[in-house]
Amino acid sequence: MDEHNQQESGKLAQGAKWVIRQLLLELENRQTTIKLYDAEPNGHVIYYQLIAGEEALVVEFAQKLSIKKEGNRLEVRHGN
């Protein structure tokens, strides 16, 4: 995980940060790179830009990690 994505995901709430970092690791293992931006401070929403690889992998792993994906917006589920 590059320094930029680590810093950007670090702005999120603790649980959301963990889930987004899991997404990044899964994508890295499949030669897919995204750049994170506009993290909601202490929140659950972050945006991304696809840098390399396949968008379908972002969709697949977001779903597996229960991340709501709308366009380039990712929202980590929280609470009930």
C-alpha positions as CSV (number, residue, x, y, z in Angstrom):
1,M,0.0,0.0,0.0
2,D,1.5,3.3,-1.0
3,E,2.0,6.2,1.4
4,H,-0.8,8.3,-0.1
5,N,-3.5,5.6,0.2
6,Q,-2.3,4.8,3.7
7,Q,-2.6,8.4,4.8
8,E,-6.0,8.9,3.0
9,S,-7.5,5.7,4.5
10,G,-6.1,6.7,7.9
11,K,-8.6,9.6,8.0
12,L,-11.5,7.2,8.2
13,A,-13.1,5.7,11.3
14,Q,-11.1,2.8,12.8
15,G,-13.4,0.0,11.4
16,A,-13.8,1.6,8.0
17,K,-10.0,2.1,7.7
18,W,-9.4,-1.6,8.3
19,V,-12.0,-2.6,5.6
20,I,-10.6,-0.2,3.0
21,R,-7.1,-1.4,3.7
22,Q,-8.3,-5.0,3.2
23,L,-9.7,-3.9,-0.2
24,L,-6.4,-2.3,-1.2
25,L,-4.5,-5.5,-0.3
26,E,-6.9,-7.7,-2.2
27,L,-6.6,-5.5,-5.3
28,E,-2.8,-5.2,-5.0
29,N,-2.6,-9.0,-5.1
30,R,-4.4,-8.9,-8.4
31,Q,-2.4,-6.1,-10.0
32,T,-5.2,-3.6,-9.7
33,T,-4.4,-0.2,-8.3
34,I,-6.7,2.5,-7.0
35,K,-5.9,6.0,-5.6
36,L,-8.0,7.1,-2.7
37,Y,-9.2,10.6,-2.1
38,D,-11.7,12.8,-0.2
39,A,-12.0,10.5,2.8
40,E,-14.7,11.5,5.3
41,P,-12.8,12.4,8.5
42,N,-13.6,9.8,11.2
43,G,-16.3,8.6,8.8
44,H,-17.1,5.7,6.5
45,V,-17.0,7.2,3.0
46,I,-14.0,7.5,0.6
47,Y,-13.6,8.0,-3.1
48,Y,-11.2,6.4,-5.5
49,Q,-9.8,6.6,-9.0
50,L,-8.8,3.4,-10.9
51,I,-5.1,3.7,-11.8
52,A,-4.4,0.2,-13.2
53,G,-6.2,-3.1,-13.6
54,E,-9.8,-4.0,-13.8
55,E,-12.8,-2.1,-12.4
56,A,-14.6,-5.5,-12.1
57,L,-12.2,-6.5,-9.4
58,V,-13.0,-3.4,-7.4
59,V,-16.7,-4.3,-7.7
60,E,-16.1,-7.9,-6.7
61,F,-14.0,-7.2,-3.6
62,A,-16.1,-4.3,-2.5
63,Q,-19.1,-6.6,-2.5
64,K,-17.2,-9.3,-0.6
65,L,-16.2,-6.8,2.1
66,S,-19.7,-5.4,2.3
67,I,-18.6,-2.0,1.0
68,K,-21.4,-0.1,-0.8
69,K,-20.0,1.1,-4.1
70,E,-21.8,3.8,-6.1
71,G,-19.6,5.0,-9.0
72,N,-16.3,5.9,-7.5
73,R,-17.7,6.3,-4.0
74,L,-17.1,3.6,-1.4
75,E,-19.0,3.4,1.9
76,V,-18.1,0.9,4.6
77,R,-21.2,-0.4,6.4
78,H,-21.4,0.6,10.0
79,G,-23.9,0.0,12.8
80,N,-27.1,-1.8,12.3
